[in-house]
């Protein structure tokens, strides 16, 4: 199979039929073998009914329905597990991503041998204040922190070599950082393509300004995980050593001063250096304990299912 199109969605019943027809037209005109995987992330409208109808008339349509809303990352994870195409395309269900981009994205993966190609919505039809400016700030911070030089991390339209989606773990709200996850997994040939962005045709956006706050927090998480996920003691142990050395230094200073330099001076417990030494040594010990606990958790953790599937179609 040439292409798997993975589409997470939440309450997008108005756009699904039009999106399916558009994708099918592009695939058939380019003679691609394909599958379209819709992942219904707990929709409360008629989205699942539309997906059922589409799957009945088109065997290329497959569906996954979550028991409730688990988030876009979990929806992508479920779609990636089922995908079989040599190239996996992700896109949003709101018709803002253009299926006409698929053939060129496919060529970039198969002919130019990119591991991942991320779309860049250079011209956007979103609110400047609530989306465009925060997005530019977010993308700048992501570039500086991750070292992945993309202009638009959050674009839903991306293309992947099948090996990439089968070897990365998308969880929490890490869908924004799939290129970073891919890089950390060893897939370093990451490209970018300017793609057409269209104004939303139906309904309203499901994401508010708080997604950027969550995005920055996730950015800190992925920075930590990319460097210390396999060795938490390297971070916490180093911090613990620094704090213990500071405490030890103040302790030696107080001891030498009291015994040799100023025996008749104030009691050691009356001096602020004593409390600095005590605090830093306690904090250093706590860092060591955090590192040990991290190592123990890492070695004993079990992978748990992060979402529950209510129904599947055509798998």
C-alpha positions as CSV (number, residue, x, y, z in Angstrom):
1,X,0.0,0.0,0.0
2,X,1.3,3.4,-0.9
3,X,-0.3,5.8,1.5
4,X,-2.1,5.8,4.9
5,X,-4.0,9.0,5.7
6,X,-4.5,9.3,9.5
7,X,-7.1,11.9,10.5
8,X,-7.9,12.5,14.2
9,X,-11.1,14.4,14.8
10,X,-13.5,15.7,17.4
11,X,-17.0,16.9,16.4
12,X,-16.3,17.5,12.7
13,X,-19.4,15.9,11.1
14,X,-20.0,18.7,8.6
15,X,-16.6,18.3,6.9
16,X,-16.0,14.6,6.9
17,X,-17.9,13.6,3.7
18,X,-16.3,16.5,1.7
19,X,-12.9,15.7,3.1
20,X,-13.2,12.0,2.2
21,X,-14.3,12.8,-1.4
22,X,-11.5,15.3,-1.8
23,X,-8.8,12.8,-0.6
24,X,-10.3,10.0,-2.7
25,X,-10.2,12.1,-5.8
26,X,-6.5,13.0,-5.2
27,X,-5.6,9.4,-4.6
28,X,-7.4,8.0,-7.6
29,X,-6.1,10.7,-10.0
30,X,-2.6,9.7,-8.9
31,X,-3.2,6.0,-8.9
32,X,-2.2,5.5,-5.3
33,X,-3.3,2.5,-3.2
34,X,-4.4,4.0,0.1
35,X,-6.4,3.8,3.3
36,X,-8.1,6.6,5.2
37,X,-8.1,6.1,9.0
38,X,-10.5,8.3,10.9
39,X,-10.0,8.4,14.6
40,X,-13.0,9.7,16.4
41,X,-11.7,11.1,19.7
42,X,-14.9,11.0,21.6
43,X,-17.1,13.1,19.4
44,X,-20.6,14.0,20.7
45,X,-22.1,14.9,17.3
46,X,-22.8,12.6,14.4
47,X,-19.1,12.2,13.3
48,X,-19.0,8.4,14.0
49,X,-22.2,7.8,12.0
50,X,-20.7,9.7,9.0
51,X,-17.6,7.5,9.3
52,X,-19.7,4.4,9.4
53,X,-21.5,5.5,6.2
54,X,-18.3,6.3,4.4
55,X,-16.7,2.9,5.4
56,X,-19.7,1.1,4.0
57,X,-19.5,2.7,0.5
58,X,-15.6,2.9,0.4
59,X,-13.6,-0.1,1.7
60,X,-10.5,2.2,1.9
61,X,-12.1,4.0,4.8
62,X,-11.3,2.7,8.3
63,X,-12.4,4.0,11.6
64,X,-11.4,4.0,15.3
65,X,-13.8,5.3,17.9
66,X,-12.5,6.2,21.4
67,X,-14.8,5.6,24.4
68,X,-14.3,9.3,25.3
69,X,-12.1,12.2,24.4
70,X,-8.5,11.2,25.1
71,X,-6.7,13.9,23.1
72,X,-5.0,14.3,19.7
73,X,-1.8,12.6,20.7
74,X,-3.6,9.4,21.7
75,X,-5.7,9.5,18.5
76,X,-2.5,9.8,16.4
77,X,-0.9,6.9,18.4
78,X,-3.9,4.7,17.7
79,X,-3.8,5.6,14.0
80,X,-0.1,5.0,13.7
81,X,-0.5,1.5,15.2
82,X,-3.0,0.6,12.5
83,X,-1.3,2.3,9.5
84,X,0.1,0.1,6.8
85,X,1.1,2.4,4.0
86,X,4.7,3.0,3.0
87,X,4.0,6.7,3.6
88,X,1.8,8.0,6.4
89,X,0.1,11.3,6.0
90,X,-1.5,13.1,8.9
91,X,-4.0,15.9,8.5
92,X,-6.8,17.6,10.4
93,X,-10.4,17.0,9.7
94,X,-11.6,20.6,9.5
95,X,-10.7,21.1,5.8
96,X,-7.9,23.6,6.6
97,X,-5.3,21.2,5.4
98,X,-5.3,20.7,1.6
99,X,-5.3,17.1,0.3
100,X,-3.8,18.3,-3.0
101,X,-0.4,18.5,-1.1
102,X,-0.4,14.7,-0.6
103,X,1.3,13.7,-3.9
104,X,4.3,16.1,-3.4
105,X,4.7,15.0,0.2
106,X,4.7,11.4,-1.0
107,X,7.4,12.1,-3.5
108,X,9.6,13.9,-0.8
109,X,9.4,10.7,1.3
110,X,9.9,8.1,-1.4
111,X,12.2,9.9,-3.9
112,X,14.0,12.5,-1.8
113,X,14.2,10.0,1.1
114,X,13.1,12.2,3.9
115,X,12.1,10.4,7.1
116,X,9.6,13.1,7.9
117,X,8.3,16.2,6.1
118,X,6.4,18.8,8.1
119,X,4.0,21.3,6.5
120,X,4.6,25.0,6.9
121,X,1.4,27.1,6.8
122,X,3.3,30.2,5.7
123,X,0.1,32.1,5.0
124,X,-2.5,31.5,7.7
125,X,-6.1,32.3,7.8
126,X,-6.3,32.3,11.6
127,X,-6.7,35.2,14.1
128,X,-3.5,37.2,14.3
129,X,-3.7,37.8,18.1
130,X,-5.0,34.5,19.4
131,X,-3.2,32.2,17.0
132,X,-0.6,33.6,14.6
133,X,1.5,35.6,17.1
134,X,1.5,33.0,19.9
135,X,2.3,30.3,17.2
136,X,5.4,32.3,16.0
137,X,6.6,32.6,19.6
138,X,6.0,29.0,20.3
139,X,7.8,27.9,17.1
140,X,10.8,30.1,17.9
141,X,11.1,28.6,21.4
142,X,10.7,25.0,20.0
143,X,13.5,25.6,17.5
144,X,15.9,27.0,20.1
145,X,15.1,24.2,22.6
146,X,15.0,21.2,20.3
147,X,17.5,22.0,17.6
148,X,15.0,21.0,14.9
149,X,14.9,23.9,12.5
150,X,11.2,24.0,11.4
151,X,9.1,27.0,11.0
152,X,5.8,25.4,11.9
153,X,5.9,22.5,14.5
154,X,2.1,22.5,15.0
155,X,1.0,22.0,11.4
156,X,-1.3,19.0,11.3
157,X,-0.3,18.1,7.7
158,X,2.8,16.0,7.8
159,X,4.3,13.0,5.9
160,X,6.2,10.1,7.5
161,X,8.1,7.1,6.4
162,X,6.3,4.1,7.9
163,X,9.3,3.2,10.0
164,X,9.1,6.6,11.8
165,X,5.5,6.2,13.1
166,X,6.1,2.6,14.2
167,X,9.1,3.6,16.3
168,X,8.0,6.8,18.1
169,X,5.7,7.0,21.1
170,X,3.2,9.9,20.9
171,X,1.6,10.5,24.2
172,X,0.2,13.2,26.5
173,X,0.1,16.3,24.2
174,X,3.3,15.5,22.4
175,X,1.7,15.6,18.9
176,X,3.2,19.2,18.6
177,X,6.7,17.7,18.9
178,X,6.6,14.6,16.7
179,X,9.6,16.0,14.6
180,X,11.5,16.2,17.9
181,X,10.5,12.7,18.9
182,X,11.6,11.5,15.5
183,X,14.9,13.2,15.8
184,X,15.5,11.8,19.3
185,X,14.7,8.3,17.9
186,X,17.4,8.6,15.3
187,X,15.3,9.8,12.3
188,X,17.3,13.0,11.5
189,X,16.4,13.6,7.8
190,X,13.6,16.0,8.5
191,X,12.3,18.3,5.8
192,X,9.7,21.0,5.5
193,X,7.3,22.0,2.7
194,X,5.2,25.2,2.4
195,X,1.6,24.1,2.2
196,X,-1.7,25.8,1.5
197,X,-3.8,26.8,4.5
198,X,-7.5,27.3,4.2
199,X,-10.0,29.2,6.3
200,X,-12.2,26.9,8.5
201,X,-15.4,26.2,6.5
202,X,-17.5,24.6,9.2
203,X,-17.8,24.9,13.0
204,X,-15.2,26.4,15.3
205,X,-11.7,25.5,16.4
206,X,-11.4,23.0,19.3
207,X,-8.2,24.6,20.6
208,X,-8.0,27.7,22.7
209,X,-5.1,30.0,23.8
210,X,-4.4,27.6,26.6
211,X,-2.9,25.1,24.1
212,X,0.2,27.4,23.8
213,X,0.6,27.4,27.6
214,X,0.4,23.6,27.6
215,X,2.7,23.6,24.5
216,X,5.5,25.5,26.4
217,X,5.2,23.2,29.4
218,X,5.4,20.2,27.1
219,X,8.5,21.7,25.4
220,X,10.2,21.7,28.8
221,X,9.1,18.1,29.3
222,X,10.5,16.9,26.0
223,X,13.7,18.8,26.5
224,X,14.2,16.9,29.8
225,X,13.1,13.6,28.3
226,X,15.3,13.9,25.3
227,X,18.4,14.3,27.5
228,X,17.7,12.5,30.7
229,X,14.8,10.1,30.2
230,X,17.2,7.1,30.1
231,X,19.5,8.5,32.9
232,X,17.6,10.7,35.4
233,X,20.4,10.2,37.9
234,X,22.8,12.1,35.6
235,X,20.7,15.3,36.1
236,X,19.5,14.9,39.7
237,X,22.8,13.4,40.8
238,X,24.8,16.3,39.3
239,X,22.5,18.8,41.0
240,X,22.8,16.9,44.3
241,X,26.6,16.9,44.1
242,X,26.7,20.6,43.5
243,X,24.4,21.3,46.4
244,X,26.4,19.0,48.7
245,X,29.6,20.6,47.7
246,X,28.2,24.0,48.6
247,X,27.0,22.7,51.9
248,X,30.3,21.1,52.6
249,X,32.2,24.2,51.7
250,X,30.2,26.3,54.2
251,X,30.6,23.6,56.8
252,X,34.4,23.6,56.5
253,X,34.5,27.4,56.6
254,X,32.5,27.5,59.8
255,X,34.5,24.8,61.4
256,X,37.9,26.3,60.5
257,X,36.7,29.8,61.6
258,X,35.4,28.6,64.9
259,X,38.3,26.3,65.8
260,X,41.3,28.3,64.5
261,X,40.4,31.9,63.6
262,X,37.7,33.1,65.9
263,X,37.1,30.7,68.8
264,X,35.4,33.3,71.0
265,X,33.0,34.5,68.3
266,X,29.3,33.7,67.8
267,X,27.9,30.3,68.1
268,X,27.9,28.4,64.8
269,X,24.1,28.1,65.0
270,X,23.8,31.9,65.3
271,X,25.4,32.4,61.9
272,X,23.5,32.5,58.6
273,X,26.2,30.3,56.9
274,X,25.1,27.5,59.1
275,X,21.6,27.5,57.7
276,X,22.9,27.8,54.2
277,X,25.1,24.8,54.7
278,X,22.2,22.8,56.3
279,X,19.7,23.8,53.6
280,X,22.0,23.0,50.7
281,X,23.0,19.6,52.1
282,X,19.3,18.7,52.7
283,X,18.4,19.8,49.1
284,X,21.4,17.8,47.7
285,X,20.2,14.7,49.5
286,X,16.7,15.2,48.1
287,X,18.1,15.5,44.6
288,X,20.0,12.2,45.0
289,X,16.8,10.5,46.3
290,X,14.9,11.9,43.3
291,X,17.5,10.5,40.9
292,X,17.4,7.1,42.6
293,X,13.6,7.0,42.5
294,X,13.7,8.0,38.8
295,X,16.1,5.1,38.0
296,X,13.9,2.6,40.0
297,X,10.8,3.8,38.2
298,X,12.5,3.6,34.8
299,X,13.5,0.0,35.4
300,X,10.2,-1.2,36.8
301,X,7.6,0.7,34.8
302,X,5.0,-1.1,32.7
303,X,3.5,0.4,29.6
304,X,-0.2,1.0,30.2
305,X,-3.0,1.7,27.7
306,X,-3.5,5.4,27.4
307,X,-6.9,5.2,25.6
308,X,-9.9,2.9,25.3
309,X,-11.3,2.0,21.9
310,X,-15.1,1.6,21.7
311,X,-15.4,0.4,18.1
312,X,-13.4,-0.2,14.9
313,X,-14.3,-0.3,11.2
314,X,-12.7,-2.3,8.3
315,X,-9.7,-3.5,10.3
